[in-house]
């Protein structure tokens, strides 16, 4: 998993649990290992969409 897709909060969690500073984390860890993934909480990936117009059958 590339580190570019992490949010600032997730980067702070990784920085707090490793000896890598926030500004250096993208250079020293271009990808996240399975060990680092276990530190991060699961993301809510359920996206709910609502129709802007009611469905009309023709």
C-alpha positions in Angstrom: 0.0 0.0 0.0 1.6 3.3 -1.0 2.0 5.9 1.8 0.7 8.7 -0.4 -2.9 7.6 0.2 -2.8 8.0 4.0 -4.4 10.9 5.7 -2.5 13.2 8.0 -4.0 11.5 11.1 -2.9 8.1 9.9 0.6 9.4 9.2 0.7 10.8 12.8 -0.3 7.4 14.2 2.6 5.8 12.3 5.0 8.5 13.3 4.0 8.1 17.0 4.6 4.3 16.9 7.9 4.4 15.0 11.0 6.4 15.3 10.4 8.2 12.0 9.5 11.9 12.1 6.4 13.2 10.2 8.5 15.1 7.6 10.7 12.1 6.8 8.1 9.4 6.8 7.3 9.6 3.1 11.0 9.3 2.1 11.9 6.5 4.5 8.7 4.5 4.1 7.4 4.7 0.5 5.2 1.7 1.2 3.4 0.5 4.3 4.3 -2.9 5.6 1.8 -5.3 7.2 3.2 -4.4 10.6 2.4 -0.7 10.1 -1.1 -1.5 8.7 -2.0 -3.2 11.9 -1.4 0.1 13.7 -4.0 1.9 11.6 -7.7 1.8 12.2 -10.0 0.4 9.5 -11.5 3.0 7.2 -15.2 3.3 6.7 -15.5 2.6 2.9 -19.3 2.4 2.7 -20.4 5.3 0.6 -24.1 6.0 0.5 -25.5 7.7 -2.5 -28.8 9.4 -2.8 -30.7 10.1 -6.1 -31.1 13.8 -6.8 -34.2 13.1 -8.8 -36.8 10.4 -8.1 -36.6 7.4 -10.4 -39.3 7.4 -13.1 -40.0 4.4 -15.2 -40.9 5.2 -18.8 
